Amino acid sequence: MSTDQIDLEKIHPELRDVYRHMPNLPMHNRLFLGLFNRLAKYVIKSPKPVDGVTITNQVIGSASVRIYRPCGELSGAGLLWIHGGGLIAGSVDMNDRDCSLYARDLNLVVVSVDYRLAPRHRFPSALDDCVSAWYWFQASALTLGVDPERIAVSGQSAGGGLAASLVQQLAAEGGIQPAAQALVYPMLDDRTAARQELDALKHPMWNNRCNRAGWSWYLGQAPGAADLPAYSSAARQIDLTDLPTAWIGVGEIDLFYPENCEYAARLQQAGVSCQLVSVPMAPHGFEAVAPRTAVARKFRADFALFLREVLTLA
């Protein structure tokens, strides 16, 4: 076993074969990151159609969104989705199938944000793009067949962290608020990256060396500073009252597990309803890399059930 890999015995039996052969990419290396992002543009092509869903793109200022709209009569609900990638990689393309299936299976309109990435674009670029996408969705809701008050915000990994920051900023700005926030193993706390002792734990998919690079390039400074700009790191927000009901799902051997649990507890202490789904022996990104496993299907079902309940879907 490579010294760059976690002990496979710690990983859920259904997931071991996938992670056994999965390399830890050196995303903390800026040269590698640039090559990775260039190659990704060629590897991930135009969205693959899913029966019963139409896909369109819309430019919004410095960003763009991709809209997934189920055919037939709509439920009137919507989902603003934010992709992952450690704030330094990824694109709207990476979740095409997921967003298409959410649209079709839950009968809601999904708007996925293609936001700007660090290190070229530092905070608040990515968050500004997500805010712009929210207000565009609000302004376009009736045209899309969506009730503006039945839109949830969700994201995966870095997208989950941006979703958490987004609902915090929207709460401060007032107006129509998201109906809920569904955070999939969100990247919430830059202070995790500052803990160099975590480097030795060799988390698969996204380790703390990559985490430190992602936060450093996004913030434009080393993570863990005493003071940061508001909404740059969701876990730094002191007042969590009056935020929308939340769902946080994370594997118990994910680098983000402690910060996710702490954030869930803080939401509950602030009077915000928050459901925490902890998956034993699951690392970061498990449901994305092994979607056919029972543990991944259960995780996705929990996510879908939450959205069905908060958005009153049939």
N, C-alpha and C positions, 0 to 999 in steps of 0.2 A: 504493500500500500504506500502511495506517495505521501511524503510528509506534508504535502499541501492539502491532504484530504482528511476529513474527520473520520473517526473510528466508525466503520460501517455498522458495527453492532449497536451503535446509538441511534441508527436510522430505522424507521418503520420497515418491517419486512417487505411490505408491498413496494417500497420505494428504493430498496437497496440496489437492485440491478441498474436502475437509471442513474443513480448517483455514483455507482461504482466506476462508470465509464465517463463521467462528466468532469472535464477539466475546470480548474479555477482560473478564469481568464484574468490577466493582469490589468484590470481596468484602471488601476492606480498609475499606470505608465501612460503618460500623455501621448507619446508616439503611437503606442498600441491602440489607445482609445480613438485617435484620429483615423487610423486604418480601419478599425472595427466599424466606426460609424459610416465611413465611405463604402465599405463592402456591404453593409446592411442595406444600403439604398438599392443595390443591385440584386441582393439575395431575396429581399422582401419586395415583391412586385405589387401591382395593383390589387385591390381587394378581391378575394374570391367570392362569388355570389353564393348566397344561401337561399334556397327556395323560400318564397314568401316574404322576402325583405328587399327593399330598394335602398341603394346607397348613393349618396351625393356628397359633394364637397363644397365648402364655403370659406372664402378668405375673410378673416376678421382682423383688420389692422396688421399687426406684426405676426399674427398666428393664423391658424385655420382650424376648422372643425370638420369632422366627417359625420354625416347624419345617417342613421340606420332607422328605416321606417317600415314597420310591418304592414303588409297588405291587408285589405279588408277593414272592418270596423275597428276603431282604436279604443283603448281603455281610457284614454285621457291622461295617462301618467307619462312621466319622462324620467330619464336618467342622464345626468352629466357625468361622463366617464373620463378619468385622467390616467394615462398609461404610466408604467414604471420605467426604470432604467437608471436609478441612482442619481437623478438630476443631470446626468452627463451623457446618457445614451437613450436609445429607444425612440419610437415614433408612433404615430397613430396607427400605422400598418400592423404593429405587433399584436394588436387585440381585435383585428377584423372579425375573426370567427367568433370570438367570445361576445363581442358587441352585437353581432348579427343574431346569435342565438338568444341573447338577452332580449333583443327586440322581438324576435319571433315567439319564443317560449313564454315570455312574460307579457307580451302584447303591449309594449311601451316603446316610445321613441327614444333612441339613444343618441346623444351628441357626444362625440369623443374629441378631446382637445389635442391638437398638435402644437405643443408649446415649445418655446425656445429653450435651448440647452446650454448649460455651463460646459466648459470654462469660457466659451465665447460670449455667452450671455449670463451675467451674474444676477443674483437677486437684485431687484424684484421681477426680473423679466418673465420667468416661468409663471409666477403667481399672477402677475398682471395679465398674462394671456388667459389664465384660468378665470380670472375675474371678468375679463372681456367676454369670454365664452358664456359665462353665466348670464350676463346682462343681454347678450345676443339671444340666448335661449329664451329668456323671459320676454323679450320684445317680439320674438318669432313664435312664441308658444301657440297662440291661437291659430296662426297659419299652419302650423305643424299638427294641429289637432290635439294639443296638450293644454291642460289646466295649469296655469302658472304656479299654483299653490300645491301641485302634486308632482314636483320634480325633486328627486333625490340626487345627492352628490356622492360619487364613489370613485375609488382609485386603488391602484395596486402598487405596493412598495413605495417608491418615491412619489407616485401618483396619489397614494393614500395619504402621505404626508402633506402634499399640496392640497388635497381635498380637506384635510383637517384645518390647515391654515386658511383656506378659502372660506369655510363656514365661520371661522372666527372673525375674519375681516367683514363678511357680510352682516354678521350680528352687530358689529360696531357701526356699519353704514346704515342699517335700518332697511325698510322696504320689505318686499316679499322674501321670506326666508326659505331655504331648502326644507323639504318635508322630512328629510333624514340624511344621515351620513353613514355610509357603509365603507369601512376602511379595511382593505385586504393587506395584512402584514405591513402596516404603514411605517415609513421612515420618518420618525417624529422628532428625534432628539439628537442634535449635533454633539451633545456631551458624551454620548456613547462612543463616537469616533475618537474623542480625545483620550479615551482609556486604552493606552497602548498595551496593557496586560491582556486585553481581549484578542490581540493579534495571534497569540499562541493557540487559540481554540480552533483555528482552521475551519471556520464555518463554510460550508459549500455554497456555491452560487454567488454569494455576496458576503465577503469576509470584511474584517474591520479595517484592513489596509485600503481596500476599495472604498469602504464607507468614509474613511478619513479624506481620501482624495475627492470623493463626490461632494462632501460638505465643504471642504476647503475651497474648491473651485466655484461652488455655488455662492458661498458667503464672501469670497474674496479675501479670506483670512483663515487662520487656523481655527478649527472648531473648539468649543469649550470656553470661549471668552466670557468675561463677567457680564457683559452687556451685548445684546444683539438688536438689530432693528425689529420692530413689531412684525409678527407673522412670518419671520424668516425661518423659525424653527418652532413647530406647533407646540411641542412640549414645554417651551419656555413661557407660554401664555399664562399669566397668573390667574386671571378671572375666566373661568369656564362656564359661568352661569348663562342661562338663556340660550344655550346652543341646541341644535336639533337632536332628536333621539339618535342613538348611535349603535352600530354593530362593528365590532373589531374581531377579525379572525386571524389567527397566527399559529404557527407550529411551535412546539415547546423547545426545539433546539435551533430556532431561528435566532440570528444575532439580535433581532429587534424584539424578541419575546419579553425581556424585562421592561423595556420602555413602553411597549404596548400594554402590558398589564398595569403598569403604574398610571398610564394615561386613562385607561378604563376606570381605574379606581378613583382618580381625580374627577372624572366626569360624574361618576355616581355621587361622590361627596358634594359636588356642586349642584346636585339635584337634577342632573341630566340622565334620563334613562339610557343605559348602555349595556348591551349584551356582549360578553366576551366569550368567543369560541376558541378554546385551546386544543390543539391537535397533538396528541402524544407522539413523540419520536419523529416529528415532521420538520424538515429544514425549510429554508427560504425558497419560495417559488415552487413548492412541491406539486400543487394542483395544476400548475401550468406545464411542468415537464412530464408529469405522469397523469394526464387527465382521465385515463380509463380505469385507474385503480379505484377500489371501493372507498379508500380514505379520501381521495380527491373528489369523487362523486358526492360523498356525504358532505364535504366542506362546501361544495358548490350548491348543494341542496339547501343547506343552512342559510347561505347568502341569499338565495332566491326566495326562501320562505320569509326572511326578514323584509325583503322588498315587497313581497305580496301583502304582508300585513300592514306595513306603514303606508303603502300607496293604495291600499284597498283594492287589490287586483283579484280577479276571480280565480 
